[in-house]
């Protein structure tokens, strides 16, 4: 028998939301353990004992918002999924901003 899924939060931008809407229903997300789903640019409260899964475009603004989430320790862990390839320069900039916190 499969173990129940670990609860998680899904954070997405408009592109991620639109992509997800074509692939899954809310009931599918619940079955996968997603308890909350929220827009990346919305005001979100810390839920430090739950991991977050991000689905968004790799833009400088989105990466700034994610780095800010990390700085604020909003979630237990951060799993980043981008809807397009992330340019190396942008990835390095993001890694530096998160590592310096």
OpenMM code with the backbone's topology and positions (N, CA, C; nanometers):
from openmm import Vec3, app, unit

residues = "UNK UNK UNK UNK UNK UNK UNK UNK UNK UNK UNK UNK UNK UNK UNK UNK UNK UNK UNK UNK UNK UNK UNK UNK UNK UNK UNK UNK UNK UNK UNK UNK UNK UNK UNK UNK UNK UNK UNK UNK UNK UNK UNK UNK UNK UNK UNK UNK UNK UNK UNK UNK UNK UNK UNK UNK UNK UNK UNK UNK UNK UNK UNK UNK UNK UNK UNK UNK UNK UNK UNK UNK UNK UNK UNK UNK UNK UNK UNK UNK UNK UNK UNK UNK UNK UNK UNK UNK UNK UNK UNK UNK UNK UNK UNK UNK UNK UNK UNK UNK UNK".split()
positions = [
    Vec3(0.0848, -0.1183, 0.0000),
    Vec3(0.0000, 0.0000, 0.0000),
    Vec3(0.0890, 0.1242, 0.0000),
    Vec3(0.0548, 0.2199, -0.0831),
    Vec3(0.1337, 0.3416, -0.0934),
    Vec3(0.1145, 0.4288, 0.0299),
    Vec3(0.2241, 0.4902, 0.0711),
    Vec3(0.2170, 0.5856, 0.1828),
    Vec3(0.1452, 0.7112, 0.1349),
    Vec3(0.0751, 0.7784, 0.2246),
    Vec3(0.0092, 0.9021, 0.1835),
    Vec3(0.1137, 1.0049, 0.1416),
    Vec3(0.0789, 1.0928, 0.0483),
    Vec3(0.1765, 1.1915, 0.0020),
    Vec3(0.2088, 1.2925, 0.1120),
    Vec3(0.3314, 1.3435, 0.1076),
    Vec3(0.3693, 1.4480, 0.2015),
    Vec3(0.3020, 1.5774, 0.1569),
    Vec3(0.2441, 1.6490, 0.2522),
    Vec3(0.1751, 1.7730, 0.2193),
    Vec3(0.2745, 1.8760, 0.1701),
    Vec3(0.2321, 1.9545, 0.0732),
    Vec3(0.3178, 2.0575, 0.0162),
    Vec3(0.2347, 2.1738, -0.0340),
    Vec3(0.3033, 2.2828, -0.0637),
    Vec3(0.2407, 2.4035, -0.1169),
    Vec3(0.2897, 2.4223, -0.2595),
    Vec3(0.2008, 2.4624, -0.3476),
    Vec3(0.2368, 2.4919, -0.4858),
    Vec3(0.2305, 2.6429, -0.5058),
    Vec3(0.3399, 2.6995, -0.5541),
    Vec3(0.3490, 2.8431, -0.5797),
    Vec3(0.3791, 2.8604, -0.7279),
    Vec3(0.2984, 2.9411, -0.7964),
    Vec3(0.3163, 2.9551, -0.9409),
    Vec3(0.2949, 3.0984, -0.9862),
    Vec3(0.3439, 3.1275, -1.1071),
    Vec3(0.3157, 3.2556, -1.1708),
    Vec3(0.2004, 3.2334, -1.2686),
    Vec3(0.1620, 3.3351, -1.3424),
    Vec3(0.0485, 3.3230, -1.4343),
    Vec3(0.0740, 3.2159, -1.5404),
    Vec3(0.1962, 3.2079, -1.5897),
    Vec3(0.2296, 3.1075, -1.6901),
    Vec3(0.2185, 2.9669, -1.6314),
    Vec3(0.2706, 2.9469, -1.5115),
    Vec3(0.2613, 2.8166, -1.4443),
    Vec3(0.1177, 2.7780, -1.4164),
    Vec3(0.0377, 2.8761, -1.3740),
    Vec3(-0.1050, 2.8514, -1.3471),
    Vec3(-0.1754, 2.8054, -1.4747),
    Vec3(-0.1505, 2.8762, -1.5856),
    Vec3(-0.2154, 2.8413, -1.7112),
    Vec3(-0.1711, 2.7044, -1.7612),
    Vec3(-0.0443, 2.6742, -1.7465),
    Vec3(0.0078, 2.5432, -1.7866),
    Vec3(-0.0550, 2.4330, -1.7020),
    Vec3(-0.0592, 2.4545, -1.5725),
    Vec3(-0.1155, 2.3559, -1.4809),
    Vec3(-0.2636, 2.3330, -1.5061),
    Vec3(-0.3354, 2.4393, -1.5412),
    Vec3(-0.4800, 2.4285, -1.5655),
    Vec3(-0.5105, 2.3325, -1.6798),
    Vec3(-0.4190, 2.3192, -1.7741),
    Vec3(-0.4406, 2.2274, -1.8862),
    Vec3(-0.4023, 2.0837, -1.8516),
    Vec3(-0.3284, 2.0668, -1.7420),
    Vec3(-0.2763, 1.9346, -1.7082),
    Vec3(-0.3419, 1.8661, -1.5890),
    Vec3(-0.3939, 1.9453, -1.4953),
    Vec3(-0.4428, 1.8843, -1.3710),
    Vec3(-0.5619, 1.9607, -1.3144),
    Vec3(-0.6426, 1.8884, -1.2398),
    Vec3(-0.7546, 1.9479, -1.1672),
    Vec3(-0.7131, 1.9645, -1.0215),
    Vec3(-0.7873, 2.0438, -0.9481),
    Vec3(-0.7579, 2.0630, -0.8060),
    Vec3(-0.7584, 1.9291, -0.7336),
    Vec3(-0.8488, 1.8407, -0.7696),
    Vec3(-0.8534, 1.7090, -0.7042),
    Vec3(-0.7256, 1.6289, -0.7321),
    Vec3(-0.6678, 1.6457, -0.8509),
    Vec3(-0.5402, 1.5792, -0.8824),
    Vec3(-0.4300, 1.6325, -0.7919),
    Vec3(-0.4290, 1.7645, -0.7727),
    Vec3(-0.3274, 1.8256, -0.6869),
    Vec3(-0.3416, 1.7761, -0.5429),
    Vec3(-0.4647, 1.7680, -0.4949),
    Vec3(-0.4887, 1.7189, -0.3577),
    Vec3(-0.4377, 1.5751, -0.3426),
    Vec3(-0.4652, 1.4935, -0.4432),
    Vec3(-0.4212, 1.3543, -0.4392),
    Vec3(-0.2677, 1.3457, -0.4341),
    Vec3(-0.1997, 1.4457, -0.4917),
    Vec3(-0.0538, 1.4499, -0.4903),
    Vec3(0.0019, 1.5185, -0.3653),
    Vec3(-0.0874, 1.5623, -0.2770),
    Vec3(-0.0441, 1.6204, -0.1511),
    Vec3(-0.0376, 1.7722, -0.1487),
    Vec3(-0.0835, 1.8378, -0.2548),
    Vec3(-0.0826, 1.9841, -0.2572),
    Vec3(-0.2015, 2.0349, -0.1770),
    Vec3(-0.1708, 2.1013, -0.0654),
    Vec3(-0.2774, 2.1507, 0.0220),
    Vec3(-0.3158, 2.2940, -0.0095),
    Vec3(-0.2205, 2.3725, -0.0554),
    Vec3(-0.2453, 2.5111, -0.0933),
    Vec3(-0.1784, 2.5387, -0.2266),
    Vec3(-0.2406, 2.6239, -0.3058),
    Vec3(-0.1758, 2.6708, -0.4278),
    Vec3(-0.1977, 2.8203, -0.4366),
    Vec3(-0.0862, 2.8928, -0.4587),
    Vec3(-0.0902, 3.0387, -0.4509),
    Vec3(-0.0041, 3.1013, -0.5598),
    Vec3(-0.0394, 3.2230, -0.5942),
    Vec3(0.0382, 3.2989, -0.6915),
    Vec3(0.1693, 3.3457, -0.6276),
    Vec3(0.2753, 3.3412, -0.7044),
    Vec3(0.4071, 3.3815, -0.6572),
    Vec3(0.4095, 3.5277, -0.6133),
    Vec3(0.3367, 3.6121, -0.6843),
    Vec3(0.3409, 3.7553, -0.6526),
    Vec3(0.2367, 3.7974, -0.5480),
    Vec3(0.1709, 3.7002, -0.4847),
    Vec3(0.0727, 3.7329, -0.3805),
    Vec3(0.1417, 3.7435, -0.2447),
    Vec3(0.0734, 3.8049, -0.1512),
    Vec3(0.1239, 3.8127, -0.0146),
    Vec3(0.0989, 3.6772, 0.0513),
    Vec3(0.2061, 3.6123, 0.0956),
    Vec3(0.1947, 3.4792, 0.1555),
    Vec3(0.2551, 3.4766, 0.2949),
    Vec3(0.1901, 3.4041, 0.3836),
    Vec3(0.2363, 3.3906, 0.5216),
    Vec3(0.3312, 3.2706, 0.5327),
    Vec3(0.4233, 3.2744, 0.6271),
    Vec3(0.5139, 3.1604, 0.6472),
    Vec3(0.4389, 3.0336, 0.6887),
    Vec3(0.4809, 2.9236, 0.6315),
    Vec3(0.4357, 2.7909, 0.6727),
    Vec3(0.5636, 2.7065, 0.6786),
    Vec3(0.6427, 2.7268, 0.7834),
    Vec3(0.7795, 2.6752, 0.7865),
    Vec3(0.7958, 2.5240, 0.7939),
    Vec3(0.6904, 2.4495, 0.8205),
    Vec3(0.7048, 2.3038, 0.8306),
    Vec3(0.6569, 2.2307, 0.7057),
    Vec3(0.6312, 2.3046, 0.5978),
    Vec3(0.5798, 2.2444, 0.4750),
    Vec3(0.6707, 2.2834, 0.3578),
    Vec3(0.7051, 2.1885, 0.2707),
    Vec3(0.7853, 2.2232, 0.1538),
    Vec3(0.7017, 2.2962, 0.0480),
    Vec3(0.7692, 2.3758, -0.0321),
    Vec3(0.7023, 2.4480, -0.1399),
    Vec3(0.7572, 2.4011, -0.2742),
    Vec3(0.6660, 2.3833, -0.3695),
    Vec3(0.7012, 2.3500, -0.5067),
    Vec3(0.6648, 2.4713, -0.5909),
    Vec3(0.7617, 2.5227, -0.6651),
    Vec3(0.7407, 2.6400, -0.7501),
    Vec3(0.7305, 2.5972, -0.8960),
    Vec3(0.6378, 2.6585, -0.9675),
    Vec3(0.6233, 2.6367, -1.1118),
    Vec3(0.6081, 2.7747, -1.1755),
    Vec3(0.7141, 2.8195, -1.2423),
    Vec3(0.7108, 2.9550, -1.2964),
    Vec3(0.8121, 2.9727, -1.4094),
    Vec3(0.7990, 3.0844, -1.4791),
    Vec3(0.8966, 3.1235, -1.5808),
    Vec3(1.0239, 3.1692, -1.5092),
    Vec3(1.1388, 3.1436, -1.5687),
    Vec3(1.2641, 3.1853, -1.5055),
    Vec3(1.2973, 3.3314, -1.5376),
    Vec3(1.2171, 3.4226, -1.4835),
    Vec3(1.2422, 3.5649, -1.5056),
    Vec3(1.3184, 3.6226, -1.3866),
    Vec3(1.3812, 3.7344, -1.4073),
    Vec3(1.4548, 3.7983, -1.2996),
    Vec3(1.3619, 3.8335, -1.1833),
    Vec3(1.2420, 3.8820, -1.2148),
    Vec3(1.1462, 3.9169, -1.1089),
    Vec3(1.1016, 3.7939, -1.0308),
    Vec3(1.0694, 3.6845, -1.0991),
    Vec3(1.0284, 3.5624, -1.0289),
    Vec3(1.1405, 3.5102, -0.9393),
    Vec3(1.2627, 3.5119, -0.9903),
    Vec3(1.3750, 3.4649, -0.9092),
    Vec3(1.3991, 3.5563, -0.7892),
    Vec3(1.3756, 3.6851, -0.8053),
    Vec3(1.3866, 3.7780, -0.6932),
    Vec3(1.2824, 3.7428, -0.5861),
    Vec3(1.1595, 3.7138, -0.6303),
    Vec3(1.0533, 3.6778, -0.5360),
    Vec3(1.0844, 3.5468, -0.4637),
    Vec3(1.1363, 3.4490, -0.5359),
    Vec3(1.1718, 3.3203, -0.4744),
    Vec3(1.2861, 3.3391, -0.3748),
    Vec3(1.3870, 3.4171, -0.4130),
    Vec3(1.4985, 3.4439, -0.3215),
    Vec3(1.4479, 3.5127, -0.1953),
    Vec3(1.3522, 3.6016, -0.2108),
    Vec3(1.2936, 3.6692, -0.0949),
    Vec3(1.2184, 3.5694, -0.0055),
    Vec3(1.1483, 3.4734, -0.0673),
    Vec3(1.0815, 3.3680, 0.0106),
    Vec3(1.1845, 3.2901, 0.0930),
    Vec3(1.2977, 3.2586, 0.0299),
    Vec3(1.4038, 3.1857, 0.1003),
    Vec3(1.4572, 3.2694, 0.2159),
    Vec3(1.4793, 3.3961, 0.1902),
    Vec3(1.5320, 3.4861, 0.2930),
    Vec3(1.4366, 3.4942, 0.4119),
    Vec3(1.3079, 3.4940, 0.3849),
    Vec3(1.2068, 3.5029, 0.4902),
    Vec3(1.1768, 3.3665, 0.5541),
    Vec3(1.2387, 3.2607, 0.5036),
    Vec3(1.2157, 3.1247, 0.5547),
    Vec3(1.0675, 3.0895, 0.5552),
    Vec3(1.0014, 3.1159, 0.4445),
    Vec3(0.8574, 3.0901, 0.4373),
    Vec3(0.8231, 2.9424, 0.4467),
    Vec3(0.9103, 2.8561, 0.3925),
    Vec3(0.8769, 2.7139, 0.3829),
    Vec3(0.9929, 2.6272, 0.4310),
    Vec3(0.9644, 2.4998, 0.4491),
    Vec3(1.0641, 2.4033, 0.4950),
    Vec3(1.1735, 2.3823, 0.3908),
    Vec3(1.1335, 2.3669, 0.2653),
    Vec3(1.2278, 2.3473, 0.1552),
    Vec3(1.1653, 2.4040, 0.0277),
    Vec3(1.2485, 2.4188, -0.0741),
    Vec3(1.2074, 2.4864, -0.1974),
    Vec3(1.2440, 2.3988, -0.3165),
    Vec3(1.1451, 2.3640, -0.3962),
    Vec3(1.1646, 2.2811, -0.5142),
    Vec3(1.1242, 2.3654, -0.6351),
    Vec3(1.2242, 2.4026, -0.7159),
    Vec3(1.2001, 2.4950, -0.8265),
    Vec3(1.1825, 2.4201, -0.9576),
    Vec3(1.0740, 2.4532, -1.0268),
    Vec3(1.0450, 2.3980, -1.1588),
    Vec3(1.0139, 2.5152, -1.2507),
    Vec3(1.0919, 2.5261, -1.3583),
    Vec3(1.0731, 2.6373, -1.4503),
    Vec3(1.0046, 2.5900, -1.5771),
    Vec3(0.9243, 2.6777, -1.6340),
    Vec3(0.8486, 2.6442, -1.7548),
    Vec3(0.9309, 2.6625, -1.8816),
    Vec3(1.0539, 2.7077, -1.8684),
    Vec3(1.1463, 2.7240, -1.9806),
    Vec3(1.2883, 2.7087, -1.9263),
    Vec3(1.3832, 2.6981, -2.0155),
    Vec3(1.5233, 2.6904, -1.9729),
    Vec3(1.5639, 2.8204, -1.9064),
    Vec3(1.6435, 2.8067, -1.8024),
    Vec3(1.6914, 2.9255, -1.7321),
    Vec3(1.8316, 2.9586, -1.7834),
    Vec3(1.8528, 3.0818, -1.8264),
    Vec3(1.9872, 3.1194, -1.8726),
    Vec3(2.0895, 3.1047, -1.7596),
    Vec3(2.2062, 3.0562, -1.7928),
    Vec3(2.3112, 3.0314, -1.6936),
    Vec3(2.3398, 3.1562, -1.6098),
    Vec3(2.3483, 3.2710, -1.6743),
    Vec3(2.3770, 3.3960, -1.6042),
    Vec3(2.2722, 3.4252, -1.4964),
    Vec3(2.1459, 3.4036, -1.5307),
    Vec3(2.0367, 3.4274, -1.4357),
    Vec3(2.0408, 3.3259, -1.3214),
    Vec3(2.0721, 3.2015, -1.3531),
    Vec3(2.0829, 3.0977, -1.2506),
    Vec3(2.1961, 3.1298, -1.1528),
    Vec3(2.3098, 3.1736, -1.2064),
    Vec3(2.4222, 3.2076, -1.1205),
    Vec3(2.3891, 3.3271, -1.0312),
    Vec3(2.3213, 3.4263, -1.0872),
    Vec3(2.2806, 3.5423, -1.0087),
    Vec3(2.1861, 3.5010, -0.8960),
    Vec3(2.0912, 3.4120, -0.9288),
    Vec3(1.9976, 3.3622, -0.8287),
    Vec3(2.0714, 3.2843, -0.7188),
    Vec3(2.1611, 3.1959, -0.7583),
    Vec3(2.2360, 3.1158, -0.6622),
    Vec3(2.3164, 3.2052, -0.5680),
    Vec3(2.3788, 3.3090, -0.6217),
    Vec3(2.4545, 3.4016, -0.5374),
    Vec3(2.3630, 3.4739, -0.4382),
    Vec3(2.2456, 3.5159, -0.4849),
    Vec3(2.1554, 3.5896, -0.3955),
    Vec3(2.1032, 3.5008, -0.2844),
    Vec3(2.0776, 3.3755, -0.3120),
    Vec3(2.0272, 3.2834, -0.2099),
    Vec3(2.1412, 3.2412, -0.1158),
    Vec3(2.2589, 3.2184, -0.1704),
    Vec3(2.3715, 3.1756, -0.0881),
    Vec3(2.4195, 3.2854, 0.0069),
    Vec3(2.3992, 3.4101, -0.0297),
    Vec3(2.4486, 3.5207, 0.0538),
    Vec3(2.3553, 3.5537, 0.1690),
    Vec3(2.2439, 3.4819, 0.1807),
    Vec3(2.1461, 3.5133, 0.2852),
    Vec3(2.1807, 3.4501, 0.4159),
] * unit.nanometer
topology = app.Topology()
chain = topology.addChain("A")
for resn in residues:
    res = topology.addResidue(resn, chain)
    for name in ("N", "CA", "C"):
        topology.addAtom(name, app.Element.getBySymbol(name[0]), res)
